Amino acid sequence: MNELILIRHGETDANRNYVVQGRFDNPLNEYGMKQALETGKFLRQRKEKIDLVFSSPLKRAFMTARLILEGMQTKKSIIVHQNLIERNFGDYDGQKITDEYADLIKHGTIPNMEKNEDLELRVFETLQEICEKYPGKKIMVVTHSHVIKAILVRLVPGFTYASYLSNCSINYLRYSNGEFFVRKYNISPITV
């Protein structure tokens, strides 16, 4: 059995301005850095012990992982995994998030966008591979909104790709006998 803590990266300027950033390699803004540090402090106060840390290759996720570890006052190597990268939003990358965007995501009709089923398969296979390689470990994964949503839409009734997932939200999962179980999701410990 594995315990997984999936954490969305901290805020970027694109998040603040409601712009789809997808695979653009944007850094955290100042508030996002504070969010990440506070998330680490929250995990430290809860006495969370992490065996392994994985991150998306994009700098906003990697910076978040590094700052969370700093807030936890623990030193761990961060393992970058290419398949934890954010969804490819195709022709919508760099555009404003609107009601039309939510509808296009729901119906999977954005040209050149990674389809829901492809995203979900990628995420499930990647997390399963990590858990199978490191059995019995508590693993923190710092990644992106749609990567986490790919799990939640399958496992949480009523959760959709349009559901809100806050920056630095914490999502607790368990992996056992080839299956994932959501324990808690979209916990936002940020008070800054």
Secondary structure, 3 states (H helix, E strand, C coil): CEEEEEEECCCCHHHHCCECCCCCCCCCCHHHHHHHHHHHHHHHHCCCCCCEEEECCCHHHHHHHHHHHHHHCCCCCEEECHHHCCCCCHHHCCCECCHHHHHHHHHCCCCCCCCHHHHHHHHHHHHHHHHHHCCCCEEEEEECHHHHHHHHHHHCCCCCCCCCCCCCCEEEEEEECCEEEEEEEEECCCCC
